[in-house]
Amino acid sequence: MAELLYRPHLAALERVVAIGGGHGLGRMLSALNFLGPRLTGIVATTDNGGSTGRLRRSHNCIAWGDVRNCINQLVTKPSTGSQVFEYRFSAEGELKGHNLGNLILLALDDLCVRPLEAINLVRQVLRVKCELLPMSESPADLVALTADGQHYIGEQRVDALEQMPKELRLSPVVPATKEAVDAIKEADLLVLGPGSFLTSVMPPLLVPELAAALRQSKALKVWVENLGIEQSPVRTLTAGQRLAWLHQQLGFTAVDWVLSPPGLNWLDLPSGVRRLELPLESAQIFYRHDRDALANGLEKLVAAAR
């Protein structure tokens, strides 16, 4: 997709909020980074794998990995500081596998009153203008309840399920970050995804105050589809059934529009949800979204929705 030199409909918005986690949210935020401080990312904090999971188990902290990933993708001018922030220890020992950015955020969290203050300090050092907000500043795990009454705790176990869970929950139920609730209330455009359906996009929507703000919001709400097949129980559903499952879990219609690549199966798509299908893949990695394609697609979608 050819790059649009100017995106007037996106540029006219006062506040755009993207919700999710991991690589997907970082990709979306970097695509919209030209909006500067008018752009806000609300980040899932339930990851329990890798370096992040080890820190959570030893320090009872929120999951820092997705926040770190978003910060890294928002750095427009790589520097020694950004390289240090992304350094991962490889030598044998207690630090093997840990990402230095996670450790820096954890250390700053210990020195600050709030986790959000730690994030803002790193943003200032690395000159990241986009606002990044954890879904909650209290640690929580993702829990799946299956049809046979079993409970599976932790993102890794949820993604390993063979069938879609009957219900997703947070344990414990944690309060939302106040700034995240305010951001949703003030948004002109709310973007969900791309990213892992159950473990990146869903966790923030399970925080009661965030779900309530989303339900009450008059903003244009857009779902951005993934490009590859997820290695999770989501693979058993069509694209339309995924959105139907989302709406059933939340108890309200959370999406007005879908931005997706062509050729997906939209069987059982909830009524009233409109679609815009465009090529979105990166030329380098087919399952990764192209930043310009994402921004241009949202520009066309916002124009069509008016």
C-alpha positions as CSV (number, residue, x, y, z in Angstrom):
1,M,0.0,0.0,0.0
2,A,1.4,3.4,-1.0
3,E,2.1,5.7,1.9
4,L,-0.3,8.6,2.4
5,L,1.8,11.7,3.0
6,Y,-1.0,13.3,5.1
7,R,-3.7,11.6,7.0
8,P,-6.2,14.5,7.7
9,H,-8.9,12.4,9.4
10,L,-6.5,10.8,11.9
11,A,-4.7,14.2,12.4
12,A,-8.0,15.8,13.3
13,L,-8.6,13.5,16.2
14,E,-7.9,14.8,19.7
15,R,-7.2,11.5,21.4
16,V,-6.6,8.0,20.0
17,V,-6.4,5.0,22.3
18,A,-5.1,1.6,21.4
19,I,-5.6,-1.4,23.7
20,G,-3.7,-4.7,23.8
21,G,-0.3,-6.1,24.5
22,G,2.9,-7.6,23.2
23,H,4.2,-7.1,19.7
24,G,0.7,-6.2,18.3
25,L,0.1,-3.2,20.4
26,G,3.6,-1.9,19.9
27,R,3.2,-2.3,16.1
28,M,-0.1,-0.3,16.2
29,L,1.4,2.4,18.4
30,S,4.4,2.8,16.2
31,A,2.1,3.1,13.2
32,L,0.3,6.0,14.8
33,N,3.3,7.5,16.5
34,F,3.0,10.7,14.4
35,L,0.0,11.6,16.7
36,G,2.5,12.2,19.5
37,P,1.0,12.9,22.9
38,R,-2.5,12.5,21.5
39,L,-1.9,8.8,21.3
40,T,-2.3,6.5,24.3
41,G,-1.6,2.8,24.7
42,I,-3.3,0.7,27.4
43,V,-1.1,-2.3,28.0
44,A,-2.0,-5.8,29.2
45,T,0.0,-6.7,32.4
46,T,-0.9,-10.4,32.9
47,D,2.0,-12.1,31.1
48,N,3.5,-14.9,33.2
49,G,6.2,-16.2,30.8
50,G,9.9,-15.7,30.3
51,S,11.8,-12.9,32.0
52,T,8.6,-11.2,32.9
53,G,7.1,-14.3,34.6
54,R,10.3,-14.9,36.6
55,L,10.2,-11.3,37.9
56,R,6.5,-11.6,38.8
57,R,7.1,-14.7,40.8
58,S,10.0,-13.3,42.7
59,H,8.8,-9.7,43.2
60,N,4.9,-9.9,43.0
61,C,5.0,-7.1,40.4
62,I,2.9,-6.4,37.3
63,A,4.1,-7.9,34.0
64,W,6.7,-5.5,32.5
65,G,7.4,-7.2,29.2
66,D,4.6,-5.8,27.1
67,V,5.2,-2.3,28.4
68,R,8.9,-2.6,27.5
69,N,8.1,-4.0,24.1
70,C,5.8,-1.0,23.3
71,I,8.5,1.5,24.5
72,N,11.1,-0.2,22.3
73,Q,8.8,0.0,19.2
74,L,8.1,3.7,19.9
75,V,11.7,4.8,20.0
76,T,12.1,6.8,16.8
77,K,15.9,7.5,17.1
78,P,17.8,4.4,18.3
79,S,20.4,5.4,20.9
80,T,22.8,3.7,23.4
81,G,20.0,4.1,25.9
82,S,17.5,2.2,23.8
83,Q,20.0,-0.5,23.1
84,V,20.7,-0.9,26.8
85,F,17.0,-1.0,27.5
86,E,16.6,-4.0,25.0
87,Y,19.7,-5.9,26.1
88,R,19.0,-9.5,27.1
89,F,21.5,-11.5,29.2
90,S,22.7,-14.7,27.6
91,A,25.5,-15.9,29.8
92,E,24.9,-18.7,32.3
93,G,23.7,-17.6,35.7
94,E,20.8,-16.1,37.5
95,L,20.4,-13.3,34.9
96,K,20.3,-15.6,31.9
97,G,17.3,-14.8,29.8
98,H,16.4,-11.6,31.7
99,N,15.8,-8.5,29.6
100,L,17.6,-5.4,31.1
101,G,14.6,-3.2,30.3
102,N,12.4,-5.4,32.5
103,L,14.9,-5.1,35.3
104,I,15.2,-1.3,34.9
105,L,11.4,-0.9,35.1
106,L,11.3,-3.1,38.1
107,A,14.0,-1.1,39.9
108,L,12.3,2.2,39.0
109,D,9.0,0.8,40.3
110,D,10.7,0.0,43.6
111,L,12.0,3.6,43.8
112,C,8.7,5.2,42.7
113,V,5.3,5.4,44.3
114,R,3.5,4.0,41.3
115,P,4.4,1.7,38.4
116,L,3.1,4.4,36.1
117,E,5.8,6.8,37.4
118,A,8.5,4.2,36.4
119,I,7.1,4.0,32.9
120,N,7.0,7.8,32.5
121,L,10.6,8.1,33.6
122,V,11.7,5.6,30.9
123,R,9.6,7.4,28.4
124,Q,11.2,10.7,29.2
125,V,14.8,9.3,28.9
126,L,14.0,7.6,25.6
127,R,11.9,10.5,24.3
128,V,8.7,8.5,23.8
129,K,5.9,11.0,23.3
130,C,3.0,8.4,23.2
131,E,1.4,7.9,26.6
132,L,1.7,4.3,27.9
133,L,-0.6,3.1,30.7
134,P,-0.7,-0.3,32.3
135,M,-4.3,-1.7,32.5
136,S,-3.8,-1.9,36.3
137,E,-1.0,-1.1,38.7
138,S,-1.8,-4.2,40.7
139,P,-0.6,-7.7,39.7
140,A,-3.2,-10.2,38.3
141,D,-3.3,-13.4,36.4
142,L,-5.5,-14.4,33.5
143,V,-7.8,-17.4,34.3
144,A,-9.7,-19.5,31.9
145,L,-12.8,-21.4,32.9
146,T,-13.6,-24.3,30.6
147,A,-16.9,-26.0,29.9
148,D,-16.1,-28.9,32.2
149,G,-15.6,-26.6,35.1
150,Q,-11.8,-26.6,35.2
151,H,-9.7,-23.5,35.9
152,Y,-6.5,-22.8,34.0
153,I,-4.3,-20.0,35.5
154,G,-1.8,-18.0,33.6
155,E,-1.4,-16.8,30.0
156,Q,0.7,-19.8,29.0
157,R,-1.8,-22.3,30.1
158,V,-4.7,-20.4,28.5
159,D,-3.0,-20.3,25.1
160,A,-2.2,-24.1,25.4
161,L,-5.9,-25.0,25.7
162,E,-7.3,-27.1,22.8
163,Q,-10.8,-25.5,22.8
164,M,-12.0,-22.0,23.6
165,P,-12.7,-21.4,27.2
166,K,-16.2,-20.8,28.5
167,E,-15.1,-17.7,30.3
168,L,-12.0,-15.5,31.0
169,R,-11.4,-13.8,34.3
170,L,-8.7,-11.9,36.2
171,S,-7.5,-13.3,39.5
172,P,-7.7,-11.2,41.6
173,V,-10.0,-8.6,40.2
174,V,-7.8,-5.6,40.1
175,P,-8.6,-1.8,39.9
176,A,-7.9,-0.1,36.6
177,T,-5.3,2.6,36.3
178,K,-7.3,5.8,36.7
179,E,-5.5,7.4,33.7
180,A,-6.5,4.5,31.5
181,V,-10.2,4.9,32.4
182,D,-9.9,8.7,31.7
183,A,-8.2,8.0,28.3
184,I,-11.0,5.7,27.2
185,K,-13.6,8.3,28.2
186,E,-11.8,11.0,26.3
187,A,-11.0,9.0,23.1
188,D,-12.3,9.8,19.7
189,L,-11.0,6.5,18.3
190,L,-10.5,3.3,20.2
191,V,-8.5,0.5,18.6
192,L,-8.5,-3.1,19.8
193,G,-5.6,-5.2,18.5
194,P,-3.8,-6.6,16.7
195,G,-2.3,-9.1,19.0
196,S,-3.0,-12.4,20.7
197,F,-6.8,-12.5,21.2
198,L,-7.0,-14.2,24.6
199,T,-3.8,-13.1,26.2
200,S,-3.1,-9.6,24.8
201,V,-6.4,-7.9,23.8
202,M,-8.8,-9.5,26.3
203,P,-7.0,-8.9,29.6
204,P,-7.5,-5.1,29.7
205,L,-11.1,-5.6,28.8
206,L,-11.6,-7.8,31.8
207,V,-10.8,-4.9,34.2
208,P,-14.3,-3.8,35.3
209,E,-13.7,0.0,35.1
210,L,-12.1,-0.3,31.6
211,A,-15.0,-2.4,30.3
212,A,-17.5,0.1,31.7
213,A,-15.7,3.0,30.1
214,L,-15.5,1.2,26.8
215,R,-19.3,0.4,27.0
216,Q,-20.1,4.0,27.7
217,S,-17.7,5.5,25.1
218,K,-19.1,7.3,22.1
219,A,-15.8,6.9,20.2
220,L,-15.4,5.0,17.0
221,K,-14.4,1.5,18.1
222,V,-12.2,-0.6,15.7
223,W,-11.0,-4.2,15.8
224,V,-7.8,-4.9,13.9
225,E,-7.4,-8.5,12.8
226,N,-4.2,-10.5,13.0
227,L,-2.5,-11.8,9.9
228,G,-1.3,-15.2,10.9
229,I,-3.1,-18.1,12.6
230,E,-2.8,-18.0,16.3
231,Q,-1.3,-20.9,18.2
232,S,-4.1,-20.9,20.7
233,P,-7.7,-22.1,21.0
234,V,-8.7,-19.0,18.9
235,R,-7.7,-21.0,15.8
236,T,-10.9,-23.0,16.2
237,L,-13.1,-20.0,15.5
238,T,-13.7,-18.0,12.3
239,A,-12.9,-14.3,12.3
240,G,-16.6,-13.5,12.8
241,Q,-17.0,-16.0,15.6
242,R,-14.1,-14.4,17.5
243,L,-15.9,-11.1,17.6
244,A,-19.1,-12.8,18.6
245,W,-17.2,-14.5,21.5
246,L,-15.7,-11.1,22.5
247,H,-19.1,-9.5,22.6
248,Q,-20.6,-12.4,24.5
249,Q,-17.8,-12.2,27.1
250,L,-18.2,-8.5,27.6
251,G,-22.0,-8.4,27.5
252,F,-22.1,-5.5,25.0
253,T,-21.2,-4.6,21.5
254,A,-17.6,-3.5,21.7
255,V,-16.7,-3.0,18.0
256,D,-18.2,-0.8,15.3
257,W,-15.7,-1.6,12.5
258,V,-13.2,-4.2,11.6
259,L,-9.9,-3.5,9.7
260,S,-8.7,-6.8,8.3
261,P,-6.8,-8.4,5.4
262,P,-8.9,-9.8,2.6
263,G,-10.1,-13.4,2.5
264,L,-11.1,-14.1,6.2
265,N,-14.2,-16.1,7.1
266,W,-16.8,-13.7,8.6
267,L,-19.4,-16.4,9.4
268,D,-21.3,-15.3,12.5
269,L,-20.0,-11.8,12.5
270,P,-22.2,-9.8,14.9
271,S,-24.9,-7.7,13.2
272,G,-24.1,-4.0,12.7
273,V,-20.3,-4.5,12.6
274,R,-18.9,-3.1,9.3
275,R,-15.6,-4.2,7.6
276,L,-12.8,-2.6,5.7
277,E,-10.5,-5.2,4.0
278,L,-7.1,-4.1,2.8
279,P,-3.6,-5.7,2.4
280,L,-1.9,-5.1,5.7
281,E,1.1,-7.4,5.7
282,S,4.7,-6.3,5.9
283,A,6.8,-7.0,2.8
284,Q,9.6,-8.4,5.1
285,I,7.5,-10.6,7.4
286,F,4.1,-11.8,6.2
287,Y,2.5,-12.2,9.6
288,R,3.5,-8.8,10.8
289,H,1.5,-5.7,10.0
290,D,3.0,-2.9,7.9
291,R,3.0,0.3,9.8
292,D,2.0,2.5,6.9
293,A,-0.7,0.1,5.9
294,L,-2.1,0.2,9.4
295,A,-2.1,4.0,9.5
296,N,-3.5,4.3,6.0
297,G,-6.2,1.7,6.7
298,L,-7.4,3.5,9.9
299,E,-7.4,6.8,7.9
300,K,-9.7,5.3,5.3
301,L,-11.8,3.7,8.0
302,V,-12.3,6.9,10.0
303,A,-13.2,8.7,6.8
304,A,-15.7,6.1,5.9
305,A,-17.3,6.1,9.3
306,R,-18.1,9.8,9.2
